Amino acid sequence: MKKQRVGRCELCERVNVKLTIHHLIPREEGGAQLEKAQLCIPCHKQIHALYTNTEIAIRLTTIDRLKDDEQLKKFIRWIKKQPSTTLIRIKKSKERRWKSK
């Protein structure tokens, strides 16, 4: 079992949250050995619920670009207000569900 790290999320900046490794360029797009970010579980899930790996590789390759994305800005503003113990349910966006069909 992977050892979970606790710390500060690079996207929402909440502290004392369980962190996951997010490949800024997805592994399937050639980013296995490239830059990674430490994100809390809700932020990581939200990124992948909104965007395909191809979309992430094309335009969301840095923390700054993720923070500037309109859809993620709304989520970040909301999640920052949540306690660090909060784990939320994330659903794929309608657009993302449609693309996967």
MOPAC internal coordinates of N, CA, C and O (Angstrom, degrees):
PM7 1SCF
backbone

  N    0.0000 0     0.00 0     0.00 0    0    0    0
  C    1.4453 1     0.00 0     0.00 0    1    0    0
  C    1.5310 1   108.94 1     0.00 0    2    1    0
  O    1.2310 1   120.75 1   -41.66 1    3    2    1
  N    1.3403 1   116.17 1   138.34 1    3    2    1
  C    1.4573 1   120.92 1   179.52 1    5    3    2
  C    1.5202 1   110.27 1   -69.32 1    6    5    3
  O    1.2310 1   121.51 1   -40.65 1    7    6    5
  N    1.3182 1   114.71 1   139.35 1    7    6    5
  C    1.4621 1   120.04 1   175.81 1    9    7    6
  C    1.5232 1   107.89 1   -80.09 1   10    9    7
  O    1.2310 1   120.29 1   -55.83 1   11   10    9
  N    1.3278 1   117.06 1   124.17 1   11   10    9
  C    1.4614 1   121.16 1  -179.20 1   13   11   10
  C    1.5171 1   109.74 1   -84.71 1   14   13   11
  O    1.2310 1   121.42 1   -44.79 1   15   14   13
  N    1.3051 1   114.88 1   135.21 1   15   14   13
  C    1.4541 1   121.79 1   178.20 1   17   15   14
  C    1.5280 1   108.79 1   -96.98 1   18   17   15
  O    1.2310 1   120.57 1   -35.78 1   19   18   17
  N    1.3054 1   116.51 1   144.22 1   19   18   17
  C    1.4613 1   121.66 1   176.65 1   21   19   18
  C    1.5221 1   107.45 1  -114.50 1   22   21   19
  O    1.2310 1   120.85 1   -43.14 1   23   22   21
  N    1.3215 1   115.97 1   136.86 1   23   22   21
  C    1.4588 1   119.42 1  -179.23 1   25   23   22
  C    1.5133 1   111.49 1  -178.85 1   26   25   23
  O    1.2310 1   120.80 1    33.98 1   27   26   25
  N    1.3445 1   116.08 1  -146.02 1   27   26   25
  C    1.4661 1   123.26 1  -176.63 1   29   27   26
  C    1.5268 1   109.70 1  -106.22 1   30   29   27
  O    1.2310 1   120.74 1   -52.02 1   31   30   29
  N    1.3141 1   116.18 1   127.98 1   31   30   29
  C    1.4645 1   122.25 1   177.85 1   33   31   30
  C    1.5328 1   108.38 1   -71.62 1   34   33   31
  O    1.2310 1   120.51 1   -48.06 1   35   34   33
  N    1.3210 1   116.63 1   131.94 1   35   34   33
  C    1.4603 1   120.97 1  -179.41 1   37   35   34
  C    1.5266 1   112.40 1   -73.11 1   38   37   35
  O    1.2310 1   119.78 1   162.02 1   39   38   37
  N    1.3167 1   118.02 1   -17.98 1   39   38   37
  C    1.4604 1   120.52 1  -177.68 1   41   39   38
  C    1.5334 1   111.81 1   -93.94 1   42   41   39
  O    1.2310 1   120.00 1   122.07 1   43   42   41
  N    1.3118 1   117.60 1   -57.93 1   43   42   41
  C    1.4776 1   120.09 1  -177.78 1   45   43   42
  C    1.5256 1   112.56 1   -90.83 1   46   45   43
  O    1.2310 1   120.66 1   165.28 1   47   46   45
  N    1.3347 1   116.34 1   -14.72 1   47   46   45
  C    1.4653 1   123.52 1   176.69 1   49   47   46
  C    1.5267 1   114.25 1    68.46 1   50   49   47
  O    1.2310 1   120.28 1  -163.05 1   51   50   49
  N    1.3394 1   117.08 1    16.95 1   51   50   49
  C    1.4687 1   119.20 1   173.20 1   53   51   50
  C    1.5283 1   107.96 1   -71.19 1   54   53   51
  O    1.2310 1   120.48 1   -29.84 1   55   54   53
  N    1.3264 1   116.69 1   150.16 1   55   54   53
  C    1.4652 1   121.23 1  -179.12 1   57   55   54
  C    1.5282 1   110.35 1  -109.37 1   58   57   55
  O    1.2310 1   121.44 1   -17.45 1   59   58   57
  N    1.3247 1   114.84 1   162.55 1   59   58   57
  C    1.4690 1   122.77 1  -179.79 1   61   59   58
  C    1.5221 1   112.19 1    57.65 1   62   61   59
  O    1.2310 1   120.59 1  -138.26 1   63   62   61
  N    1.3311 1   116.47 1    41.74 1   63   62   61
  C    1.4624 1   121.88 1   177.10 1   65   63   62
  C    1.5252 1   109.02 1  -112.96 1   66   65   63
  O    1.2310 1   120.46 1   -27.93 1   67   66   65
  N    1.3243 1   116.73 1   152.07 1   67   66   65
  C    1.4581 1   120.76 1   173.93 1   69   67   66
  C    1.5225 1   107.47 1   -68.87 1   70   69   67
  O    1.2310 1   120.91 1   -46.09 1   71   70   69
  N    1.3253 1   115.87 1   133.91 1   71   70   69
  C    1.4600 1   120.68 1  -175.54 1   73   71   70
  C    1.5170 1   112.04 1  -109.35 1   74   73   71
  O    1.2310 1   121.40 1   -30.16 1   75   74   73
  N    1.3139 1   114.93 1   149.84 1   75   74   73
  C    1.4555 1   122.76 1   173.40 1   77   75   74
  C    1.5218 1   107.41 1  -125.58 1   78   77   75
  O    1.2310 1   120.92 1   -19.39 1   79   78   77
  N    1.3178 1   115.85 1   160.61 1   79   78   77
  C    1.4624 1   120.38 1   178.46 1   81   79   78
  C    1.5188 1   108.64 1   -93.43 1   82   81   79
  O    1.2310 1   121.10 1   -55.19 1   83   82   81
  N    1.3245 1   115.50 1   124.81 1   83   82   81
  C    1.4677 1   121.87 1   176.62 1   85   83   82
  C    1.5209 1   107.75 1  -110.63 1   86   85   83
  O    1.2310 1   120.39 1   -58.20 1   87   86   85
  N    1.3305 1   116.85 1   121.80 1   87   86   85
  C    1.4625 1   121.19 1   175.13 1   89   87   86
  C    1.5219 1   107.48 1   -77.58 1   90   89   87
  O    1.2310 1   120.18 1   -62.28 1   91   90   89
  N    1.3298 1   117.26 1   117.72 1   91   90   89
  C    1.4628 1   120.58 1  -177.47 1   93   91   90
  C    1.5232 1   111.26 1   -61.81 1   94   93   91
  O    1.2310 1   120.43 1   147.34 1   95   94   93
  N    1.3226 1   116.77 1   -32.66 1   95   94   93
  C    1.4648 1   121.47 1   166.47 1   97   95   94
  C    1.5270 1   104.03 1  -112.79 1   98   97   95
  O    1.2310 1   119.78 1   -63.29 1   99   98   97
  N    1.3301 1   118.02 1   116.71 1   99   98   97
  C    1.4688 1   120.82 1  -174.70 1  101   99   98
  C    1.5314 1   113.04 1   -53.61 1  102  101   99
  O    1.2310 1   121.02 1   -32.17 1  103  102  101
  N    1.3183 1   115.66 1   147.83 1  103  102  101
  C    1.4656 1   121.21 1  -179.05 1  105  103  102
  C    1.5163 1   111.73 1   -55.66 1  106  105  103
  O    1.2310 1   120.21 1   138.04 1  107  106  105
  N    1.3226 1   117.21 1   -41.96 1  107  106  105
  C    1.4697 1   119.17 1  -177.98 1  109  107  106
  C    1.5287 1   112.58 1   -69.18 1  110  109  107
  O    1.2310 1   120.60 1   168.06 1  111  110  109
  N    1.3226 1   116.46 1   -11.94 1  111  110  109
  C    1.4642 1   121.44 1   177.20 1  113  111  110
  C    1.5285 1   110.61 1  -103.88 1  114  113  111
  O    1.2310 1   120.43 1  -165.71 1  115  114  113
  N    1.3332 1   116.79 1    14.29 1  115  114  113
  C    1.4612 1   121.22 1   175.92 1  117  115  114
  C    1.5136 1   115.34 1    95.00 1  118  117  115
  O    1.2310 1   119.51 1  -165.56 1  119  118  117
  N    1.3104 1   118.53 1    14.44 1  119  118  117
  C    1.4587 1   120.95 1  -174.83 1  121  119  118
  C    1.5141 1   116.19 1  -101.74 1  122  121  119
  O    1.2310 1   119.68 1  -161.75 1  123  122  121
  N    1.3336 1   118.22 1    18.25 1  123  122  121
  C    1.4670 1   120.63 1  -175.63 1  125  123  122
  C    1.5276 1   112.82 1   -57.33 1  126  125  123
  O    1.2310 1   120.07 1   141.21 1  127  126  125
  N    1.3206 1   117.47 1   -38.79 1  127  126  125
  C    1.4632 1   121.07 1  -176.80 1  129  127  126
  C    1.5240 1   112.85 1  -102.78 1  130  129  127
  O    1.2310 1   120.05 1  -172.80 1  131  130  129
  N    1.3221 1   117.51 1     7.20 1  131  130  129
  C    1.4594 1   121.06 1  -177.54 1  133  131  130
  C    1.5262 1   111.32 1   -93.66 1  134  133  131
  O    1.2310 1   120.49 1     8.86 1  135  134  133
  N    1.3285 1   116.68 1  -171.14 1  135  134  133
  C    1.4695 1   122.09 1  -175.39 1  137  135  134
  C    1.5229 1   113.46 1   -56.60 1  138  137  135
  O    1.2310 1   122.33 1   -34.76 1  139  138  137
  N    1.3272 1   113.15 1   145.24 1  139  138  137
  C    1.4637 1   121.16 1   178.37 1  141  139  138
  C    1.5200 1   108.33 1  -129.38 1  142  141  139
  O    1.2310 1   121.00 1   -19.06 1  143  142  141
  N    1.3290 1   115.70 1   160.94 1  143  142  141
  C    1.4641 1   121.34 1   176.97 1  145  143  142
  C    1.5214 1   108.61 1  -129.46 1  146  145  143
  O    1.2310 1   120.66 1   -30.36 1  147  146  145
  N    1.3170 1   116.34 1   149.64 1  147  146  145
  C    1.4568 1   122.67 1   176.31 1  149  147  146
  C    1.5244 1   107.70 1   -94.51 1  150  149  147
  O    1.2310 1   120.81 1   -70.07 1  151  150  149
  N    1.3338 1   116.05 1   109.93 1  151  150  149
  C    1.4638 1   120.84 1  -177.59 1  153  151  150
  C    1.5200 1   110.77 1  -120.67 1  154  153  151
  O    1.2310 1   120.99 1   -30.34 1  155  154  153
  N    1.3325 1   115.71 1   149.66 1  155  154  153
  C    1.4638 1   119.38 1   173.54 1  157  155  154
  C    1.5332 1   107.71 1   -69.86 1  158  157  155
  O    1.2310 1   120.78 1   -18.99 1  159  158  157
  N    1.2923 1   116.11 1   161.01 1  159  158  157
  C    1.4625 1   121.27 1  -176.49 1  161  159  158
  C    1.5347 1   112.04 1   -58.83 1  162  161  159
  O    1.2310 1   118.86 1   132.80 1  163  162  161
  N    1.3465 1   119.79 1   -47.20 1  163  162  161
  C    1.4719 1   118.67 1   179.84 1  165  163  162
  C    1.5339 1   113.71 1   -60.30 1  166  165  163
  O    1.2310 1   120.02 1   137.54 1  167  166  165
  N    1.3264 1   117.56 1   -42.46 1  167  166  165
  C    1.4741 1   119.75 1   179.65 1  169  167  166
  C    1.5259 1   110.73 1   -63.73 1  170  169  167
  O    1.2310 1   120.72 1   135.56 1  171  170  169
  N    1.3310 1   116.23 1   -44.44 1  171  170  169
  C    1.4604 1   120.69 1  -179.42 1  173  171  170
  C    1.5339 1   110.74 1   -61.48 1  174  173  171
  O    1.2310 1   120.88 1   133.84 1  175  174  173
  N    1.3207 1   115.93 1   -46.16 1  175  174  173
  C    1.4652 1   119.67 1   179.77 1  177  175  174
  C    1.5271 1   111.49 1   -64.30 1  178  177  175
  O    1.2310 1   120.24 1   141.59 1  179  178  177
  N    1.3293 1   117.14 1   -38.41 1  179  178  177
  C    1.4649 1   120.57 1  -178.99 1  181  179  178
  C    1.5295 1   111.30 1   -63.48 1  182  181  179
  O    1.2310 1   120.01 1   138.00 1  183  182  181
  N    1.3091 1   117.59 1   -42.00 1  183  182  181
  C    1.4692 1   121.15 1   178.71 1  185  183  182
  C    1.5230 1   109.83 1   -57.43 1  186  185  183
  O    1.2310 1   120.91 1   130.45 1  187  186  185
  N    1.3335 1   115.87 1   -49.55 1  187  186  185
  C    1.4658 1   119.73 1  -176.65 1  189  187  186
  C    1.5282 1   112.77 1   -75.22 1  190  189  187
  O    1.2310 1   119.89 1   161.37 1  191  190  189
  N    1.3149 1   117.81 1   -18.63 1  191  190  189
  C    1.4681 1   120.65 1   174.85 1  193  191  190
  C    1.5231 1   110.84 1   -76.87 1  194  193  191
  O    1.2310 1   120.57 1   149.28 1  195  194  193
  N    1.3213 1   116.51 1   -30.72 1  195  194  193
  C    1.4637 1   120.60 1  -177.51 1  197  195  194
  C    1.5224 1   113.72 1   -88.01 1  198  197  195
  O    1.2310 1   120.46 1   147.03 1  199  198  197
  N    1.3252 1   116.73 1   -32.97 1  199  198  197
  C    1.4645 1   119.81 1  -169.74 1  201  199  198
  C    1.5216 1   112.71 1  -131.81 1  202  201  199
  O    1.2310 1   121.29 1   -31.16 1  203  202  201
  N    1.3212 1   115.14 1   148.84 1  203  202  201
  C    1.4634 1   120.87 1   173.67 1  205  203  202
  C    1.5257 1   108.11 1   -77.28 1  206  205  203
  O    1.2310 1   120.42 1   -16.26 1  207  206  205
  N    1.3199 1   116.81 1   163.74 1  207  206  205
  C    1.4608 1   120.35 1   177.76 1  209  207  206
  C    1.5218 1   111.40 1   -61.97 1  210  209  207
  O    1.2310 1   120.40 1   146.19 1  211  210  209
  N    1.3218 1   116.83 1   -33.81 1  211  210  209
  C    1.4637 1   120.28 1   178.07 1  213  211  210
  C    1.5232 1   110.43 1   -64.74 1  214  213  211
  O    1.2310 1   120.11 1   135.59 1  215  214  213
  N    1.3286 1   117.40 1   -44.41 1  215  214  213
  C    1.4692 1   120.83 1   178.32 1  217  215  214
  C    1.5258 1   111.02 1   -62.32 1  218  217  215
  O    1.2310 1   120.78 1   139.33 1  219  218  217
  N    1.3242 1   116.11 1   -40.67 1  219  218  217
  C    1.4635 1   120.25 1   179.03 1  221  219  218
  C    1.5230 1   109.71 1   -62.77 1  222  221  219
  O    1.2310 1   120.31 1   135.03 1  223  222  221
  N    1.3297 1   117.00 1   -44.97 1  223  222  221
  C    1.4663 1   121.46 1  -178.39 1  225  223  222
  C    1.5219 1   112.42 1   -65.03 1  226  225  223
  O    1.2310 1   120.16 1   148.15 1  227  226  225
  N    1.3229 1   117.30 1   -31.85 1  227  226  225
  C    1.4630 1   120.81 1  -177.22 1  229  227  226
  C    1.5244 1   112.12 1   -79.62 1  230  229  227
  O    1.2310 1   119.74 1   136.08 1  231  230  229
  N    1.3372 1   118.10 1   -43.92 1  231  230  229
  C    1.4635 1   117.39 1  -170.44 1  233  231  230
  C    1.5207 1   117.42 1  -131.72 1  234  233  231
  O    1.2310 1   119.46 1   176.11 1  235  234  233
  N    1.3141 1   118.64 1    -3.89 1  235  234  233
  C    1.4729 1   119.73 1  -177.48 1  237  235  234
  C    1.5296 1   110.62 1  -123.63 1  238  237  235
  O    1.2310 1   120.65 1  -124.75 1  239  238  237
  N    1.3300 1   116.36 1    55.25 1  239  238  237
  C    1.4628 1   121.71 1  -170.77 1  241  239  238
  C    1.5284 1   114.84 1   -95.94 1  242  241  239
  O    1.2310 1   120.03 1  -176.51 1  243  242  241
  N    1.3212 1   117.55 1     3.49 1  243  242  241
  C    1.4704 1   120.48 1   176.59 1  245  243  242
  C    1.5270 1   109.20 1  -137.51 1  246  245  243
  O    1.2310 1   121.04 1   -18.17 1  247  246  245
  N    1.3095 1   115.62 1   161.83 1  247  246  245
  C    1.4675 1   120.24 1   176.44 1  249  247  246
  C    1.5235 1   109.79 1   -61.72 1  250  249  247
  O    1.2310 1   120.14 1   138.97 1  251  250  249
  N    1.3345 1   117.34 1   -41.03 1  251  250  249
  C    1.4713 1   120.37 1   179.80 1  253  251  250
  C    1.5210 1   111.82 1   -61.12 1  254  253  251
  O    1.2310 1   120.25 1   138.98 1  255  254  253
  N    1.3278 1   117.12 1   -41.02 1  255  254  253
  C    1.4701 1   119.84 1   178.32 1  257  255  254
  C    1.5228 1   111.00 1   -66.88 1  258  257  255
  O    1.2310 1   120.50 1   142.17 1  259  258  257
  N    1.3162 1   116.65 1   -37.83 1  259  258  257
  C    1.4656 1   119.80 1   176.81 1  261  259  258
  C    1.5254 1   110.17 1   -63.53 1  262  261  259
  O    1.2310 1   120.57 1   136.13 1  263  262  261
  N    1.3358 1   116.51 1   -43.87 1  263  262  261
  C    1.4703 1   120.74 1  -179.84 1  265  263  262
  C    1.5232 1   112.20 1   -65.86 1  266  265  263
  O    1.2310 1   119.95 1   151.49 1  267  266  265
  N    1.3295 1   117.70 1   -28.51 1  267  266  265
  C    1.4672 1   121.69 1  -178.46 1  269  267  266
  C    1.5256 1   113.63 1   -86.42 1  270  269  267
  O    1.2310 1   120.05 1   169.65 1  271  270  269
  N    1.3282 1   117.51 1   -10.35 1  271  270  269
  C    1.4579 1   120.91 1  -179.56 1  273  271  270
  C    1.5280 1   109.78 1   -68.17 1  274  273  271
  O    1.2310 1   120.61 1   -48.95 1  275  274  273
  N    1.3310 1   116.43 1   131.05 1  275  274  273
  C    1.4724 1   121.40 1  -174.87 1  277  275  274
  C    1.5270 1   113.11 1   -58.57 1  278  277  275
  O    1.2310 1   120.05 1   134.13 1  279  278  277
  N    1.3315 1   117.51 1   -45.87 1  279  278  277
  C    1.4673 1   119.48 1  -178.32 1  281  279  278
  C    1.5298 1   111.32 1   -66.93 1  282  281  279
  O    1.2310 1   120.45 1   140.74 1  283  282  281
  N    1.3239 1   116.75 1   -39.26 1  283  282  281
  C    1.4611 1   119.52 1   179.74 1  285  283  282
  C    1.5264 1   112.28 1   -72.86 1  286  285  283
  O    1.2310 1   119.92 1   148.91 1  287  286  285
  N    1.3302 1   117.76 1   -31.09 1  287  286  285
  C    1.4728 1   120.78 1   178.56 1  289  287  286
  C    1.5220 1   110.83 1   -56.22 1  290  289  287
  O    1.2310 1   120.73 1   135.04 1  291  290  289
  N    1.3253 1   116.21 1   -44.96 1  291  290  289
  C    1.4683 1   120.93 1  -179.77 1  293  291  290
  C    1.5275 1   110.61 1   -61.43 1  294  293  291
  O    1.2310 1   121.39 1   134.79 1  295  294  293
  N    1.3327 1   114.94 1   -45.21 1  295  294  293
  C    1.4605 1   119.97 1  -179.84 1  297  295  294
  C    1.5262 1   110.61 1   -63.97 1  298  297  295
  O    1.2310 1   120.07 1   134.70 1  299  298  297
  N    1.3259 1   117.47 1   -45.30 1  299  298  297
  C    1.4680 1   121.86 1  -178.62 1  301  299  298
  C    1.5237 1   110.65 1   -61.23 1  302  301  299
  O    1.2310 1   120.77 1   136.10 1  303  302  301
  N    1.3260 1   116.13 1   -43.90 1  303  302  301
  C    1.4672 1   120.31 1   178.46 1  305  303  302
  C    1.5340 1   110.19 1   -57.44 1  306  305  303
  O    1.2310 1   120.52 1   138.61 1  307  306  305
  N    1.3388 1   116.61 1   -41.39 1  307  306  305
  C    1.4648 1   121.26 1  -179.27 1  309  307  306
  C    1.5304 1   111.53 1   -72.80 1  310  309  307
  O    1.2310 1   119.86 1   131.90 1  311  310  309
  N    1.3246 1   117.87 1   -48.10 1  311  310  309
  C    1.4720 1   121.04 1  -173.95 1  313  311  310
  C    1.5257 1   111.31 1   -66.44 1  314  313  311
  O    1.2310 1   119.78 1   150.37 1  315  314  313
  N    1.3266 1   118.03 1   -29.63 1  315  314  313
  C    1.4710 1   120.88 1   178.27 1  317  315  314
  C    1.5259 1   111.72 1   -58.79 1  318  317  315
  O    1.2310 1   120.42 1   151.46 1  319  318  317
  N    1.3203 1   116.80 1   -28.54 1  319  318  317
  C    1.4693 1   121.79 1  -178.09 1  321  319  318
  C    1.5298 1   112.41 1   -83.39 1  322  321  319
  O    1.2310 1   120.31 1   170.50 1  323  322  321
  N    1.3296 1   117.01 1    -9.50 1  323  322  321
  C    1.4590 1   121.02 1  -176.45 1  325  323  322
  C    1.5255 1   110.42 1   -88.21 1  326  325  323
  O    1.2310 1   119.98 1   -33.16 1  327  326  325
  N    1.3375 1   117.64 1   146.84 1  327  326  325
  C    1.4663 1   120.11 1   176.52 1  329  327  326
  C    1.5283 1   110.54 1   -62.57 1  330  329  327
  O    1.2310 1   120.95 1   -26.23 1  331  330  329
  N    1.3177 1   115.79 1   153.77 1  331  330  329
  C    1.4673 1   120.13 1  -177.19 1  333  331  330
  C    1.5233 1   112.66 1   -64.46 1  334  333  331
  O    1.2310 1   119.98 1   161.20 1  335  334  333
  N    1.3131 1   117.64 1   -18.80 1  335  334  333
  C    1.4675 1   120.98 1  -179.98 1  337  335  334
  C    1.5274 1   112.17 1   -83.27 1  338  337  335
  O    1.2310 1   120.21 1   171.45 1  339  338  337
  N    1.3232 1   117.20 1    -8.55 1  339  338  337
  C    1.4609 1   121.17 1  -176.45 1  341  339  338
  C    1.5180 1   111.47 1   -73.97 1  342  341  339
  O    1.2310 1   120.92 1   -58.57 1  343  342  341
  N    1.3191 1   115.85 1   121.43 1  343  342  341
  C    1.4626 1   121.85 1   170.06 1  345  343  342
  C    1.5209 1   105.67 1  -112.24 1  346  345  343
  O    1.2310 1   120.81 1   -52.33 1  347  346  345
  N    1.3021 1   116.05 1   127.67 1  347  346  345
  C    1.4592 1   119.49 1  -174.59 1  349  347  346
  C    1.5167 1   110.91 1  -112.48 1  350  349  347
  O    1.2310 1   121.31 1   -19.79 1  351  350  349
  N    1.3187 1   115.09 1   160.21 1  351  350  349
  C    1.4626 1   121.23 1   175.00 1  353  351  350
  C    1.5110 1   108.59 1   -84.72 1  354  353  351
  O    1.2310 1   121.00 1   -48.67 1  355  354  353
  N    1.2965 1   115.69 1   131.33 1  355  354  353
  C    1.4597 1   121.17 1   179.81 1  357  355  354
  C    1.5248 1   107.86 1  -117.06 1  358  357  355
  O    1.2310 1   121.06 1   -49.41 1  359  358  357
  N    1.3211 1   115.59 1   130.59 1  359  358  357
  C    1.4646 1   120.59 1   175.29 1  361  359  358
  C    1.5181 1   108.23 1  -111.35 1  362  361  359
  O    1.2310 1   120.99 1   -32.55 1  363  362  361
  N    1.3224 1   115.72 1   147.45 1  363  362  361
  C    1.4599 1   119.11 1   174.83 1  365  363  362
  C    1.5200 1   108.83 1   -62.41 1  366  365  363
  O    1.2310 1   120.80 1   -35.49 1  367  366  365
  N    1.3198 1   116.08 1   144.51 1  367  366  365
  C    1.4603 1   119.87 1   177.35 1  369  367  366
  C    1.5236 1   109.05 1   -66.04 1  370  369  367
  O    1.2310 1   120.33 1   -22.95 1  371  370  369
  N    1.3188 1   116.98 1   157.05 1  371  370  369
  C    1.4688 1   120.72 1   178.58 1  373  371  370
  C    1.5182 1   110.53 1   -56.85 1  374  373  371
  O    1.2310 1   120.73 1   138.66 1  375  374  373
  N    1.3206 1   116.20 1   -41.34 1  375  374  373
  C    1.4642 1   120.85 1   179.96 1  377  375  374
  C    1.5254 1   110.95 1   -62.99 1  378  377  375
  O    1.2310 1   120.16 1   137.54 1  379  378  377
  N    1.3202 1   117.30 1   -42.46 1  379  378  377
  C    1.4724 1   122.38 1  -179.21 1  381  379  378
  C    1.5208 1   110.10 1   -68.43 1  382  381  379
  O    1.2310 1   119.95 1   140.50 1  383  382  381
  N    1.3488 1   117.70 1   -39.50 1  383  382  381
  C    1.4711 1   120.67 1   177.93 1  385  383  382
  C    1.5119 1   110.06 1   -62.66 1  386  385  383
  O    1.2310 1   120.70 1   139.96 1  387  386  385
  N    1.3260 1   116.27 1   -40.04 1  387  386  385
  C    1.4569 1   121.04 1  -179.01 1  389  387  386
  C    1.5261 1   110.37 1   -65.86 1  390  389  387
  O    1.2310 1   119.69 1   140.67 1  391  390  389
  N    1.3315 1   118.20 1   -39.33 1  391  390  389
  C    1.4632 1   122.46 1  -178.99 1  393  391  390
  C    1.5135 1   112.05 1   -66.74 1  394  393  391
  O    1.2310 1   119.99 1   149.10 1  395  394  393
  N    1.3267 1   117.63 1   -30.90 1  395  394  393
  C    1.4603 1   120.13 1  -176.96 1  397  395  394
  C    1.5246 1   113.11 1   -80.34 1  398  397  395
  O    1.2310 1   120.13 1   175.18 1  399  398  397
  N    1.3318 1   117.36 1    -4.82 1  399  398  397
  C    1.4741 1   120.22 1   179.92 1  401  399  398
  C    1.5041 1   111.20 1   -85.76 1  402  401  399
  O    1.2310 1   120.10 1   180.00 1  403  402  401

